[in-house]
Amino acid sequence: MDTTLGEAGRLLASSQSIMITTHVMPDGDGLGAEIALYHYLKRLGKNVRVMNPDPVPARYQFLDKTGVIEVLGRDSRNGDWSKFDLAVVVDTNDPRRIGALWQVFEKHAEDILIFDHHPHLEESSAAPTPRALKIHTTVDVKSSSIGELLYRLFHQSHDLLDPNSSAFRLTPEIALGLYVSIITDTNSFRYSRTTALSHRIAADLIDYGLQPEEIYQNVYSTKAVGHLRLIGEVLGRVCDAPYGSEGKTVAWVEIPRSLRQKYGASSDDTQTIVNFLLLLKSAEILVLIREEDDGTIKVSLKSKGTVKVSDVAQEFGGGGHDFAAGFNTVGRLEEVRDKLIARLSR
C-alpha cells in the first residue's frame, strides 16, 4: 500500500525491532541511507539490525567504521531475530533486488516498509507474498536520493519519532550517511533530480561537522593506477550511432571481463565509467555494457533528460529512474550490445 512520510514515521515509531536492508551490489545511496536510518533509530532506543545481500564495497567502508552492516549468509549476531516488528528496504521497491532477504522478511517480519525514489514496480513483476504480509511503500520519484527522502522524514516526523528532544537535531553519523547518499546519487549535484532543496539539505548536513573534501576523497579517490589505465583503454573504444534526426547520437562503451582483469580492476571500479560519456556534446543516450566475473552482462543507461531510458531498461527486464536505468542479462556481450543499440537507434 502507498504510504505517506507521516504514516511511515508512525510505523517506525510504533516498531521496536527493525531490520534494514538495501539492494544487491549496494551503492552510496542505499548504504548511506541505511546507515543514517540505523543510527537515527538506535538513538531512539530501537533494537536495530542492518543485513544486506552483498558486502560493502571498499570505497564505502568508511561509512561503517563500527561494522554494524551484516551480510546474509556470512554474519550472524545480535541474538534471536526469528521474529521482528518491521523490515525496512531502502533504494528499491523490487523484491528481486534484495535476493534471499525477501524470503527472510516474508517469514519473520510483521510489516515491510519501503523507501524508494524509483518508479513503482509493476504488479506483474512483484514477488508473491505467501501470507498476509503488510507492505508499506513510500516512493517519491522527484527526490534526488533516499538520503534526501529520509532527511525530510526525520524533519517532518521529529515530534513523533524523537519526542524527548525539543529541537530537530541529527548526529554526525546520521548526517554523514545522508550526505553520502545525496552526493553519490546526484553525481555531486549534476543530475536533473537535483533541486534547491537538495542543496539546502546538504548545506545543513555539513553544519554537523562534515568535511566535504574528506568525504569526496573517501568515495572517489580510491583508484589504483591500473584502473586509470583501464579507463584510458575503454574511452579509446567509445562508439556511437545516430539517434533521431537532429544530429544526436547513442554513445556506448564495452568492458569485457578479460579487459577488466587485464588491469586488475573490480566490477565496482567500472560502474561510473559511463559518466565520462556525459562530456560528449552530441550524445543523448549513454550506455555502459560490462561483463561480470560470472558472465552476467550488466548494462547502465543514461540520458541527458529527454529520453526515458527506464522504458528501454524495462523492456530488457530492468528498471530505474527515467533518465538513469539499467538491467542485467545473460548471453554474449556482443549479442546484447547489438540488440540494445538496434533498439535505441530505431
C-alpha positions in Angstrom: 0.0 0.0 0.0 1.1 3.6 -0.7 2.4 5.2 2.5 3.0 8.9 3.2 6.1 10.1 5.0 3.9 10.8 8.1 2.5 7.3 8.0 6.0 5.9 7.6 7.1 7.9 10.6 4.3 6.5 12.7 5.1 2.9 11.7 8.8 3.4 12.7 7.7 5.0 16.0 5.5 2.0 16.8 8.1 -0.6 15.9 10.7 -1.8 18.4 12.7 -4.4 16.5 13.7 -3.3 13.0 15.8 -4.9 10.3 17.1 -2.6 7.5 18.5 -3.6 4.0 19.3 -2.3 0.6 19.7 -3.8 -2.9 22.3 -6.2 -4.2 25.6 -4.5 -5.3 24.9 -1.7 -2.8 25.8 1.9 -3.8 26.3 5.1 -1.9 22.6 6.0 -1.9 21.5 2.7 -0.3 24.4 2.3 2.0 24.4 5.9 3.2 20.6 5.8 3.8 20.6 2.6 5.8 23.5 3.7 7.9 21.7 7.0 8.6 18.5 5.3 9.4 20.3 2.8 11.7 21.9 5.5 13.8 18.7 7.5 14.0 16.7 4.6 15.2 19.4 3.4 17.6 19.3 6.9 19.1 15.6 6.4 19.8 16.3 3.2 21.7 15.1 0.8 19.0 16.6 -2.6 18.5 18.0 -2.3 15.0 19.9 -4.6 12.7 21.3 -3.9 9.1 21.5 -7.0 6.9 22.5 -6.8 3.3 22.6 -9.4 0.5 26.1 -8.2 -0.6 29.2 -6.9 1.1 30.0 -3.2 1.4 32.3 -2.1 -1.5 35.7 -0.9 -0.3 35.1 2.8 -1.1 32.1 2.9 1.2 33.5 1.1 4.2 34.3 4.4 5.9 30.5 4.8 6.4 30.5 1.7 8.7 33.6 2.0 10.9 31.9 0.0 13.7 30.9 -2.8 11.5 27.1 -2.7 12.0 26.3 -3.9 8.5 26.0 -7.7 8.3 25.9 -9.8 5.1 23.3 -12.5 4.8 24.9 -16.0 5.0 28.2 -14.6 6.3 27.5 -12.9 9.6 25.3 -13.8 12.5 24.9 -11.8 15.6 22.5 -9.7 17.7 20.6 -12.6 19.2 17.4 -14.2 18.2 15.7 -12.5 15.2 13.3 -15.3 14.4 10.6 -12.6 14.5 10.8 -8.8 14.3 8.3 -5.9 14.0 9.4 -4.2 10.8 11.7 -4.8 7.8 12.8 -1.6 6.1 14.1 -1.7 2.4 15.8 1.4 1.0 16.6 2.4 -2.6 14.5 -0.3 -4.3 10.9 -1.4 -4.4 11.7 -4.6 -6.4 11.8 -7.7 -4.1 14.1 -9.4 -6.6 16.8 -6.9 -5.9 17.3 -7.9 -2.2 17.8 -11.5 -3.0 17.1 -14.1 -0.3 16.4 -11.4 2.2 12.9 -11.1 0.8 12.1 -14.6 1.9 13.6 -13.8 5.4 11.3 -10.8 5.6 8.2 -12.7 4.4 8.8 -15.4 7.1 9.8 -13.3 10.1 8.6 -9.6 9.7 5.3 -8.3 10.8 5.4 -5.4 8.3 7.7 -4.3 5.4 8.4 -0.6 4.9 9.9 0.5 1.6 11.6 3.9 1.0 12.4 4.5 -2.7 12.6 7.1 -5.4 12.4 4.8 -8.4 9.0 4.4 -10.2 6.7 1.8 -8.7 7.4 -1.7 -9.7 4.6 -3.1 -12.0 2.4 -5.6 -10.1 3.3 -8.3 -12.7 6.9 -8.1 -11.7 6.5 -8.2 -8.0 7.3 -11.3 -5.9 4.3 -13.1 -4.5 3.7 -13.0 -0.7 2.8 -16.3 0.8 1.0 -14.8 3.8 -1.0 -11.7 4.6 2.1 -9.5 4.9 1.6 -5.8 5.1 3.9 -3.9 2.6 4.0 -0.1 3.0 5.6 1.7 0.1 6.9 5.3 0.4 8.0 6.4 -3.1 8.9 9.9 -4.2 10.3 9.8 -7.8 11.2 13.6 -7.5 13.5 13.0 -4.6 17.2 13.2 -5.6 18.1 10.3 -3.3 17.0 8.2 -0.4 19.1 10.5 1.8 17.0 13.5 0.9 13.8 11.5 1.5 14.9 10.3 4.9 16.0 13.8 5.9 12.5 15.0 5.1 11.1 12.1 7.1 13.3 12.9 10.1 12.4 16.6 10.0 8.7 16.1 9.4 8.2 13.4 12.0 10.6 14.8 14.6 8.0 15.3 17.3 6.7 11.8 16.8 10.0 9.9 16.4 12.0 11.9 18.9 9.6 13.4 21.4 12.2 13.8 24.1 14.2 16.3 22.0 12.8 19.9 21.9 14.5 20.7 18.5 15.3 18.8 15.3 18.8 17.6 15.5 20.9 14.9 13.9 24.3 13.4 14.8 27.4 13.5 12.7 27.0 9.8 11.9 23.4 10.3 10.7 24.5 13.4 8.7 27.3 11.6 7.1 25.1 8.8 5.8 22.5 11.2 4.4 25.2 13.4 2.8 26.9 10.4 1.0 23.5 9.2 -0.2 22.8 12.6 -1.7 26.2 13.3 -3.3 26.6 9.9 -4.9 23.1 9.6 -6.3 23.2 13.1 -7.8 26.7 12.6 -9.1 27.8 15.6 -7.0 24.7 17.6 -7.8 24.9 17.1 -11.6 21.7 15.2 -12.4 18.3 16.6 -13.3 16.7 15.4 -10.0 19.0 17.9 -8.1 16.9 20.7 -6.7 17.4 23.8 -4.5 16.1 21.6 -1.6 18.9 19.1 -2.3 21.5 21.8 -1.9 19.8 23.2 1.3 19.7 19.8 2.9 23.4 19.2 2.0 24.3 22.5 3.5 22.5 21.7 6.7 24.3 18.3 6.9 27.7 19.9 6.5 26.9 22.1 9.6 27.1 18.9 11.7 30.8 18.9 11.2 31.2 17.0 7.9 34.3 17.6 5.8 33.2 17.5 2.1 36.7 17.2 0.8 37.5 14.2 3.1 34.2 12.6 2.1 35.0 13.1 -1.6 38.4 11.5 -1.2 36.9 8.5 0.6 34.3 8.0 -2.1 36.1 8.9 -5.3 39.9 9.0 -4.8 40.2 5.2 -4.3 41.5 4.0 -7.6 44.8 2.3 -8.5 46.9 3.1 -11.5 45.5 0.0 -13.2 42.1 1.5 -13.0 43.1 4.7 -14.8 44.8 2.7 -17.5 41.6 0.7 -17.9 39.6 3.9 -18.3 42.1 5.1 -20.9 41.7 2.0 -23.0 37.9 1.9 -22.6 37.5 5.5 -23.6 39.7 4.8 -26.6 37.0 2.4 -27.7 34.0 4.7 -27.5 31.4 4.0 -30.2 28.4 5.9 -31.3 25.4 5.6 -33.7 22.8 8.2 -34.9 19.8 8.8 -32.8 16.9 10.8 -34.1 17.1 13.4 -36.8 18.8 16.3 -35.2 22.4 15.1 -35.2 22.2 13.4 -31.8 23.8 10.0 -31.1 23.8 7.0 -28.9 27.3 6.6 -27.4 28.5 3.4 -25.7 31.5 1.6 -24.2 32.0 -2.1 -23.6 34.1 -3.7 -20.8 34.6 -7.4 -21.4 35.7 -9.4 -18.4 39.1 -10.1 -19.9 39.8 -6.3 -20.3 38.9 -5.6 -16.7 41.0 -8.5 -15.4 43.9 -7.3 -17.5 44.2 -4.2 -15.3 43.3 -5.9 -12.1 40.1 -3.8 -11.7 37.0 -4.9 -9.9 33.4 -4.6 -11.1 32.8 -1.8 -8.7 35.7 0.1 -10.4 33.8 0.2 -13.7 30.4 1.4 -12.5 31.0 5.1 -13.0 32.8 5.0 -16.4 29.6 5.8 -18.2 29.7 9.3 -16.6 32.6 10.2 -18.9 30.2 9.9 -21.8 28.2 12.8 -20.4 31.0 15.0 -21.8 30.0 14.2 -25.4 28.1 17.1 -26.9 26.2 15.1 -29.5 25.4 12.1 -27.3 21.8 12.0 -26.0 21.8 8.4 -24.7 24.8 6.9 -22.9 25.4 3.2 -22.4 27.9 1.1 -20.4 28.0 -2.6 -21.1 30.1 -4.7 -18.9 30.7 -8.4 -18.3 30.8 -9.7 -14.7 33.0 -12.4 -13.3 30.1 -14.9 -13.5 29.4 -14.0 -17.2 26.4 -11.8 -16.4 26.1 -8.8 -18.6 25.3 -5.6 -16.7 24.0 -2.6 -18.7 23.8 1.0 -17.5 21.7 3.5 -19.4 21.7 7.3 -19.0 20.2 10.2 -21.0 20.6 13.9 -20.8 17.0 14.5 -19.8 14.9 14.0 -23.0 14.7 10.2 -23.4 13.2 7.9 -20.8 15.8 5.2 -20.7 13.8 3.4 -17.9 11.3 2.3 -20.6 14.1 0.6 -22.5 15.5 -1.0 -19.4 12.1 -2.4 -18.5 11.9 -4.0 -21.9 15.1 -5.9 -21.1 13.8 -6.9 -17.6 15.4 -4.0 -15.6 14.3 -0.6 -14.5 15.4 2.6 -12.7 14.9 6.3 -13.0 13.5 8.0 -16.1 17.0 9.2 -17.1 19.2 6.7 -15.4 18.4 3.0 -15.5 19.8 -0.4 -16.2 19.3 -4.2 -16.5 21.2 -7.5 -16.1 21.0 -10.2 -18.7 22.8 -13.3 -19.9 24.4 -14.1 -23.3 27.4 -12.9 -25.3 28.3 -9.3 -24.7 28.3 -8.6 -28.5 24.8 -10.0 -28.9 23.5 -7.9 -26.0 25.1 -4.8 -27.5 23.8 -5.3 -31.0 20.2 -6.0 -29.8 20.3 -2.9 -27.4 21.8 -0.5 -29.9 19.4 -1.6 -32.6 16.5 -0.9 -30.1 17.9 2.5 -29.1 18.6 3.6 -32.7 15.2 2.9 -34.2 
